[in-house]
């Protein structure tokens, strides 16, 4: 019985690791597209006149 419990626990930790990895990859992809869309929609920079 103890062997079954430990195998279920290992399976649970493995599933948790998969979910954490998928979430991390999803966040990276979302962050990439957020930066890409924001940079495409960014207004043109206004040049600053330097006074000498």
Buried (B, 14 or more C-beta within 10 A) or exposed (E): EEEEEEEEEEEEEEEEEEEEEEEEEEEEEEEEEEEEEEEEEEEEEEEEEEEE
